[in-house]
Amino acid sequence: MTSHGTSGTLVLDPGPRRPRWLPTLLRDVAFRRYWTGQTVSSLGDQVSALAIPLIAVTVVHADAAQMGYLAAATWLPNLLFALHAGAWADRRSRRRRVMIAADLGRAALIATVPLAYAVDALSLVQLYVVAFAAGTLAVLFDVCNAPLFVAMVPTDRYVEGNSLVSGSRAMAQVAGPGIGGVLVQLLTAPLALLADALSFLGSALFLSRIAPVEPPAAAKGDGHLAAGRRFITGSAIMRAALAATATVNLFTFMISALFVLYATVTLHLGPGLLGGVLGAGAVGGLLGAVLAGPLARRVGVGRTFLLGCIVFPAPMLLIPAAHGPTPVVLGMLVAAEFLSGVGVMWLDVAAGSIFAAVVPDALRSRVSGAYRTVNFGMRPLGALAGGFLAGVIGIRPTLWVAVIGAVASFLWLLPSPIPALRELPGADRSARVD
C-alpha cells in the first residue's frame, strides 16, 4: 500500500519481495493493482474498438456518414460534460468510488449489445445510445483518474508511472485486436463485446482493492467551474500543448472514423487481417512506451513531446496511399500503424508527465475536465467532419486532407516553452484554485 512518512514524503510499500528486474513502481502493491486494472480494461476496450465498427458495418449496415456519427457519439460527452465533470470531481474526496461506479455502469451498457443481438433487436440507434452513455461514464472515470494517479506516484517517478500505464495500454493493443478478430470470427462481433464488459468488471475489482490517500476535496467558491480553464489559458505550456493535441485529435479522428470502412470496403480486408493491422500499431505503441523514458532523459521531456506530435501522424500518409496487391496494402498499413504507435506513446507519456508536474493538486480534475472539453471534444467533431467530407469528396481524398492537417499539429509547439523543457517543470503553487 502507498503511504506517507512522518515528513509527508510518499513512501512505496513493496509488499512481498519482488524480482529486481520488476520496475520500481510495480513493486508497490497499490500501484500494481491500479496498473493491472487499467491493463485489463484496456484489453477489453481494444476488442470493442474492433467489434463495434464491425457491428455497424456488417450487422446494421452503416454508411460513411453513420460511421462518423457513431464515432462522434463516443466522444461527444467530452465536449458536453468534461468541464462540469472535472469541477464536480474536484469537490469529491472519494474519487476512486466514482471510478468503480463508472466501470460497473460501462459493463452493463456494453452487455446490452450482445443481448439485443441475441433477440434480433439490435439497431444503429442502440449503438449510438450505448456509445454516448459509455462515453459519458468514461469522462467521469478519467477526470477522477488524474488525482488518483498522483496520489500513488511520487513526483520524481511521473515519467516512469506514465510509461507503465501507457505501456500497459500498448500491451493491451498488441493482444486486443488479435483477440478481438478471433472472437469476432468465432462468436460474431456483438457476442465478442462480452469480453469488454468483463474487463470493466475486472477494473472495478482491482480499484476496490486499493485505498490511496486522495487529494482533499476542493472547497466550492466563486469561479470554481472556470478555474481549470483559467489555469490552462494562463500557462504557456498548457496552452501550446492543448492547441497541438486538439489539432492532432481533430484530424486523426477523421481518419479513425473512416478506417474500418476504408479497410473493409475499399481495401477488402477481412476482420482477421484488420485485427493484425491494428495489432501492429499496438506493437509500435509498446516499443514507444519502452523508449519514452530513455528518450526523455536523452533529448528532454519537451522535445519528446514535440517528436511525438510529428512521429504520431506522419506515418499515416501511408494509409490513403495504400493500393495494389493485398500484401503491399498490408505492408503499408502495418508500417503506418506501427510507426504511429511509437509516436503516440512518446506524445502521451511526455504530455501526461508534464501535466502531472505542472498542475496543482487542488486543480487536477478541473484542469483535466477543461482540457478534455477541448482536446477530446475535437474527436467527435473530427469524426463528424470525416464522415461528412467522405460523403462529398470520397473516403481516400478525405484521408489525405486529414493526414496533412494532423502532421501540421506540431507547429503549435515551436514558439512555446515546451521544446526547451529538459526536466519536468514545477507546479505553479500560486495558481488561483477557487
C-alpha positions in Angstrom: 0.0 0.0 0.0 1.2 3.5 -0.8 1.7 5.5 2.4 3.1 8.8 3.7 6.0 9.0 6.1 6.2 11.4 9.0 7.7 14.0 6.8 4.9 13.8 4.4 7.0 12.2 1.7 5.4 9.5 -0.4 6.6 6.0 0.6 6.2 3.0 -1.6 5.2 -0.2 0.2 6.7 -3.1 -1.8 4.7 -5.8 -0.1 6.3 -9.2 -0.6 9.8 -9.2 -2.1 9.6 -8.9 -5.9 12.2 -9.7 -8.7 14.8 -7.0 -9.0 14.1 -6.6 -12.7 10.5 -5.5 -11.9 10.0 -1.7 -12.4 10.1 0.0 -9.0 6.5 1.2 -9.1 5.2 -2.3 -9.9 6.8 -3.4 -6.6 4.2 -1.2 -4.9 1.0 -3.2 -4.1 -1.4 -0.3 -4.7 0.1 0.9 -7.9 0.4 -2.7 -9.2 -3.3 -3.3 -8.6 -4.2 0.1 -10.2 -2.0 -0.7 -13.2 -3.4 -4.2 -13.6 -7.0 -2.8 -13.6 -6.0 -0.3 -16.3 -4.4 -3.1 -18.4 -7.4 -5.4 -18.1 -9.8 -2.6 -19.1 -7.6 -1.5 -22.0 -7.6 -5.1 -23.3 -11.4 -5.1 -23.4 -11.5 -1.7 -25.0 -9.4 -3.0 -27.9 -12.0 -5.7 -28.5 -14.7 -3.1 -28.6 -12.7 -0.8 -30.8 -12.7 -3.5 -33.5 -16.1 -5.1 -32.8 -18.4 -2.1 -32.6 -17.4 -0.6 -36.0 -17.7 -4.1 -37.5 -21.2 -4.4 -35.9 -22.1 -1.1 -37.5 -20.8 -2.1 -40.9 -21.8 -5.8 -41.1 -24.9 -6.1 -38.9 -26.8 -2.8 -39.2 -25.1 -1.7 -42.5 -24.0 1.8 -41.6 -22.7 4.1 -44.3 -19.8 6.5 -44.1 -21.8 9.3 -42.5 -23.3 7.0 -40.0 -19.9 5.7 -39.1 -18.9 9.3 -38.4 -22.0 9.7 -36.2 -21.1 6.6 -34.2 -17.5 7.7 -33.6 -18.8 11.1 -32.6 -21.3 9.6 -30.1 -18.4 8.0 -28.2 -16.5 11.3 -27.8 -19.3 13.9 -27.7 -19.7 13.6 -23.9 -16.2 15.1 -23.6 -17.4 18.2 -25.3 -20.6 18.4 -23.4 -19.7 17.2 -19.9 -16.0 17.2 -19.2 -15.8 20.7 -17.8 -18.6 20.2 -15.4 -17.4 16.7 -14.5 -14.0 18.0 -13.6 -15.4 20.7 -11.3 -17.7 18.1 -9.7 -14.9 15.6 -9.2 -12.6 18.2 -7.5 -15.3 18.5 -4.9 -15.3 14.8 -4.2 -12.9 13.3 -1.6 -13.5 9.7 -2.7 -13.0 9.8 -6.5 -12.0 6.1 -6.6 -15.6 5.2 -5.8 -16.8 7.2 -8.7 -14.3 5.3 -11.0 -15.6 2.0 -9.7 -19.2 3.0 -10.3 -18.3 4.2 -13.9 -16.7 0.8 -14.6 -19.8 -1.1 -13.4 -22.0 1.2 -15.5 -20.0 0.7 -18.6 -20.0 -3.1 -18.1 -23.8 -3.1 -18.0 -24.1 -0.8 -21.1 -21.8 -2.9 -23.2 -23.6 -6.1 -22.2 -26.9 -4.8 -23.7 -25.5 -5.0 -27.3 -25.0 -8.8 -27.4 -28.2 -9.2 -25.5 -30.1 -7.2 -28.1 -28.4 -9.1 -30.9 -29.4 -12.4 -29.4 -33.1 -11.4 -29.5 -32.7 -9.9 -33.0 -33.4 -6.4 -31.7 -30.0 -4.7 -32.3 -30.2 -1.3 -34.1 -28.0 1.6 -35.0 -29.9 3.8 -32.6 -28.9 1.4 -29.7 -25.3 1.6 -30.8 -25.5 5.4 -30.7 -27.0 5.4 -27.2 -24.6 2.8 -25.8 -21.6 4.7 -27.3 -22.8 8.1 -25.9 -23.7 6.7 -22.4 -20.4 4.7 -22.1 -18.5 7.8 -23.3 -20.2 9.9 -20.5 -19.1 7.4 -17.9 -15.6 7.4 -19.4 -15.4 11.2 -18.8 -16.3 10.7 -15.1 -13.7 7.9 -14.8 -10.9 9.9 -16.4 -11.3 13.2 -14.6 -11.1 11.2 -11.4 -8.1 9.2 -12.6 -5.7 12.2 -12.7 -5.7 12.9 -8.9 -5.7 9.2 -8.2 -2.5 8.7 -10.2 -0.6 11.5 -8.4 -1.8 10.0 -5.0 0.1 6.8 -5.8 3.1 8.0 -7.7 6.0 10.1 -6.3 6.8 13.3 -8.3 10.2 12.0 -9.5 8.5 8.9 -10.9 5.8 10.6 -13.1 7.6 9.6 -16.3 8.0 6.0 -15.1 4.4 5.8 -14.0 3.0 7.3 -17.2 5.3 5.0 -19.2 3.9 1.9 -17.3 0.3 3.0 -17.8 0.9 3.8 -21.5 2.9 0.6 -21.9 0.1 -1.4 -20.4 -2.3 0.2 -22.9 0.1 -0.7 -25.7 0.4 -4.3 -24.5 -3.4 -4.5 -24.5 -3.4 -3.1 -28.0 -0.9 -5.8 -29.1 -3.2 -8.6 -27.9 -6.6 -6.9 -28.1 -7.1 -6.6 -31.9 -5.9 -10.1 -32.5 -8.1 -11.5 -29.7 -11.0 -9.3 -31.0 -10.5 -10.6 -34.5 -10.6 -14.2 -33.3 -13.6 -13.6 -31.1 -15.4 -11.9 -33.9 -14.7 -14.8 -36.2 -15.8 -17.4 -33.7 -18.7 -15.7 -31.9 -19.7 -12.8 -34.2 -18.9 -9.2 -33.4 -21.8 -8.5 -30.9 -21.0 -11.5 -28.7 -17.3 -10.6 -28.7 -18.3 -7.4 -26.8 -18.8 -9.6 -23.7 -15.1 -9.5 -23.3 -15.2 -5.7 -22.9 -18.0 -5.9 -20.3 -16.0 -8.4 -18.3 -12.9 -6.2 -18.5 -14.8 -3.3 -16.8 -15.8 -5.7 -14.0 -12.1 -6.6 -13.6 -11.0 -2.9 -13.5 -13.7 -2.3 -10.8 -12.4 -5.2 -8.8 -8.8 -4.0 -8.8 -9.8 -0.5 -7.9 -11.8 -1.8 -5.0 -8.7 -3.3 -3.6 -6.6 -0.1 -3.2 -7.1 2.8 -0.8 -4.6 5.6 -1.6 -4.8 8.9 0.3 -6.5 11.0 -2.3 -6.0 14.8 -2.6 -8.6 16.6 -0.4 -11.8 17.9 -1.9 -11.7 21.5 -3.1 -13.9 24.0 -1.5 -16.7 25.4 -3.7 -16.2 29.1 -4.4 -16.6 31.8 -6.9 -15.2 30.9 -10.3 -15.0 27.2 -9.3 -16.1 25.9 -12.7 -13.9 28.2 -14.6 -10.7 27.6 -12.5 -9.4 24.8 -14.8 -9.9 26.9 -17.9 -8.2 29.9 -16.3 -5.2 27.8 -15.4 -4.8 26.5 -18.9 -5.1 29.9 -20.6 -2.7 31.4 -18.1 0.0 28.7 -18.7 2.1 29.0 -21.9 2.9 25.3 -21.6 -0.7 24.1 -21.2 -2.0 26.5 -24.0 0.5 25.2 -26.5 0.0 21.6 -25.5 -3.7 21.9 -25.9 -3.5 23.5 -29.3 -1.2 20.8 -30.6 -3.1 17.8 -29.1 -6.5 19.2 -30.1 -5.4 19.7 -33.7 -3.9 16.2 -33.9 -7.1 14.8 -32.4 -9.4 16.6 -34.8 -7.6 15.3 -37.9 -6.7 11.8 -36.7 -10.3 11.1 -35.7 -11.4 12.0 -39.2 -9.1 9.0 -40.1 -10.3 6.8 -37.2 -14.0 7.3 -38.0 -13.4 6.0 -41.6 -10.6 3.5 -41.1 -12.7 0.3 -40.6 -15.0 1.2 -43.5 -12.0 2.1 -45.7 -10.1 -1.1 -44.8 -13.0 -3.5 -45.3 -14.9 -1.9 -48.2 -12.2 -0.1 -50.2 -9.2 -2.3 -49.5 -11.2 -5.5 -49.0 -9.5 -6.7 -45.7 -11.3 -9.2 -43.5 -11.6 -9.0 -39.7 -8.6 -11.2 -39.1 -6.3 -9.1 -41.3 -7.8 -5.9 -39.9 -7.0 -7.1 -36.4 -3.5 -7.8 -37.4 -3.0 -4.3 -38.8 -4.3 -2.8 -35.6 -2.1 -5.1 -33.6 0.9 -3.8 -35.4 0.1 -0.3 -34.2 0.0 -1.7 -30.7 3.4 -3.3 -31.0 4.7 0.1 -32.0 2.9 1.6 -29.0 4.6 -0.9 -26.7 8.0 0.0 -28.2 7.2 3.7 -27.9 6.3 3.4 -24.3 9.5 1.5 -23.5 11.6 4.1 -25.3 9.8 7.2 -24.0 11.7 7.3 -20.7 15.2 6.9 -22.2 14.3 9.4 -25.0 13.1 12.0 -22.4 16.3 11.6 -20.5 18.4 12.0 -23.6 16.7 14.8 -25.5 14.4 16.2 -22.8 10.8 15.7 -22.0 9.7 18.7 -24.1 11.4 17.5 -27.2 10.0 14.1 -26.7 6.5 15.7 -26.7 7.4 17.5 -29.9 8.8 14.4 -31.6 5.6 12.5 -30.6 3.5 15.2 -32.3 5.4 14.5 -35.5 6.0 10.8 -35.4 2.4 10.0 -34.5 0.6 11.4 -37.5 3.4 11.5 -40.2 3.3 7.7 -41.0 -0.4 7.9 -41.6 0.4 9.3 -45.0 0.8 5.6 -46.0 -2.9 5.0 -45.3 -4.5 6.9 -48.1 -1.5 5.9 -50.3 -2.2 2.2 -49.8 -3.1 0.4 -53.0 -2.1 -2.6 -55.1 -2.0 -6.3 -54.2 -3.1 -7.3 -50.7 0.5 -8.0 -49.4 1.5 -4.5 -50.5 -1.5 -2.9 -48.9 -1.0 -4.8 -45.7 2.7 -3.8 -45.6 1.8 -0.1 -45.9 -0.9 -0.2 -43.3 1.2 -2.2 -40.9 4.1 0.3 -41.3 1.7 3.2 -40.8 0.2 1.7 -37.6 3.5 0.6 -36.2 5.3 3.9 -36.5 2.2 5.9 -35.4 2.0 3.7 -32.4 5.6 4.6 -31.4 4.9 8.3 -31.9 1.6 8.4 -29.9 3.3 6.9 -26.9 6.1 9.4 -26.9 3.4 12.1 -27.1 1.2 10.6 -24.3 4.0 9.8 -21.9 5.6 13.2 -22.2 2.4 15.1 -22.1 1.0 13.2 -19.1 4.2 13.6 -17.2 4.4 17.4 -17.9 0.7 17.8 -16.9 1.2 15.8 -13.7 4.2 18.1 -12.8 2.6 21.4 -13.8 -0.9 21.2 -12.4 -1.5 21.9 -8.7 -3.3 19.1 -6.8 -6.4 21.3 -6.0 -7.0 21.8 -9.7 -6.3 18.4 -11.2 -9.8 17.3 -12.0 -10.9 20.8 -13.2 -7.9 21.2 -15.4 -8.4 17.6 -16.7 -12.1 18.4 -17.4 -11.3 21.7 -19.2 -8.5 20.2 -21.2 -10.7 17.2 -22.2 -13.5 19.5 -23.2 -11.4 21.0 -26.0 -8.9 18.2 -26.7 -11.3 15.2 -26.7 -14.1 17.5 -27.8 -12.3 17.6 -31.1 -12.7 13.9 -31.6 -16.5 13.9 -32.3 -16.1 17.0 -34.4 -13.3 15.2 -36.4 -15.5 12.1 -36.7 -18.4 14.1 -38.0 -16.2 16.1 -40.3 -14.7 12.9 -41.7 -18.0 11.3 -42.3 -19.4 14.4 -44.0 -16.3 15.1 -46.1 -16.1 11.5 -47.2 -19.7 11.7 -48.4 -18.8 14.8 -50.5 -15.3 14.0 -52.0 -14.8 10.3 -51.2 -13.0 8.4 -48.5 -9.5 8.4 -49.9 -9.3 12.2 -50.6 -10.7 12.8 -47.1 -7.9 10.7 -45.6 -5.3 12.8 -47.4 -6.8 16.0 -46.1 -6.9 14.6 -42.5 -3.3 13.3 -42.5 -1.9 16.6 -43.8 -3.8 18.5 -41.1 -2.6 16.1 -38.4 1.0 16.4 -39.4 0.8 20.2 -39.1 -0.1 20.0 -35.4 3.5 20.2 -34.1 3.7 23.8 -35.3 1.8 25.0 -32.3 4.7 23.8 -30.0 7.5 25.6 -31.8 7.1 29.1 -30.3 6.2 27.7 -26.8 8.4 26.8 -23.8 7.8 23.1 -24.4 10.7 22.2 -26.8 13.2 23.8 -24.3 12.0 21.6 -21.3 14.7 19.1 -20.4 13.3 18.2 -17.0 9.8 18.2 -15.6 8.7 21.8 -14.6 7.4 22.5 -11.1 3.7 23.1 -10.4 2.5 26.7 -10.1 1.5 26.6 -6.5 0.4 30.2 -6.6 -2.3 29.4 -9.1 -5.8 30.5 -8.1 -7.8 27.4 -7.2 -11.2 28.8 -6.0 
